Amino acid sequence: MSDFIFKRLLFLSLGLVCYFAYATGYTEPPSWGSWEKWGSQPDGTYFNPVLPADFSDIDCIRAGEDYYAISSTFQYSPGMVIIHSRNLIDWKIIGHAVTDIRQISPEMNWDRMDRYGRGI
């Protein structure tokens, strides 16, 4: 295929993508943290994200009809948030595995977190 034909096909393809995006009413997704709706909606639908927060390294289990998840949020105290859901959409914080991160180690206290500064 010649270079001229390839460029014309590429231009035509991009034009079709733009047309269909416009014709179907595509809108840009909201920037992170600026969404107006999230989770379940009154009409039975839901919007992503279902968890509009920083739940790092999340692990989820099911126990009967309930879902539980834990997140390793050690940058905050209390740490290791525990959340609960019955449908994997509506989540509620029910507690923390660690109420004070100094319980794990006194080195976790904010005024002693200088290991990087000492080259360790």
N, C-alpha and C positions, 0 to 999 in steps of 0.2 A: 504494500500500500504506500502510495506516495505521501510525502510530508504534507502536501497541500490538502489531500483528501483527509488525512488524519486530523489536521487542524480544523477543517470544516466540520467533521463529525464531532470533535470535541466541543466546538463552539455550539453546535446544534444541541448536543446533550446537555450542556450547561444551561442553555436557554430553556429547554424543556423542564429541567429541574426547577429553575426559578419560576417558570409559569405555573407548574403544579403546586409549588409551595405557596404562591400567591393565591391560586384558585381555591385551594383547600383551607385558606385562612390561617396558615402557619404563622405563629408568633414566636418570638424569642422566649426561651424559658427565663424565669426570673433569676436574677443574680443570687448567689448564695446568701441566705439569710433575709432576703427581702420578699419572700412569698407572703401573700395575704391569706391563703387558705392552705391547710395541710391536714393530713389524716382523714378520718371519715367525715362525710358530708351528710346533711339531712336527707338527701335524695337517694341514699344507699350507695353512692359512689365514694371514691376517695381520691385524694391528691397526694402525690409524692412531694416531699419526703414524708413518710409516716412517722419518722423520728427526727424532728428538726433541731438536732443538737449534735454535739460531738460525743458520740458514744464509741470510743475506740476499742478495737479488739473484742467486739461483742460476741458473746456465746449465748445461744438460745436452746432451751429444752422444753419439752411438753410433758406435763404431768396431768393426765386425765384430760379435762377440757381446758386447762390453763396452760399458758406459755409464760416462761420466766426467762429473763435474760440478765446477764451480768456484764459489766463493762469495766475495763481496767483504767479508770480515770484517776490515776495517781497524782495528776497535777493539781487536783482539787482535794480539799478535805471538807467533809468526809469523802472517802474514796471508795472505789469499786461499787458503783451504783447498781441496785437490783431493781429491775422493772418488771411489770406484770401486764399481760394482755389475755383476752379471751378470743381474739380474732386476728392477731398479728398486725392490726392497724391501729387500734386505740391502746396506747401504752400509758401506764401510770407508775411513777416512782414509788416503790413501797419500802425502800430502806437502803442501807449501805452495809456492805460486809465489814468495812473498816470505818469506825466513826471518827477516828483521829489517826492520821497516817503515821504519827510518832509511835503508835502501837507496834507497827512493823519493825521499826528501828528508830532510835533517837537521831540517826543520821538523816532521816527524812524530814526533820524539822527545818523550816525554811532558812533559819539563821545558821545552819550547819551544812548546807548544801553547797560546798565549795570544792568538791573533789576535782572538777575539771580545772579549776584555778590552780590546784596544786599538782596538776599533771598526772593524776591517778586515773 
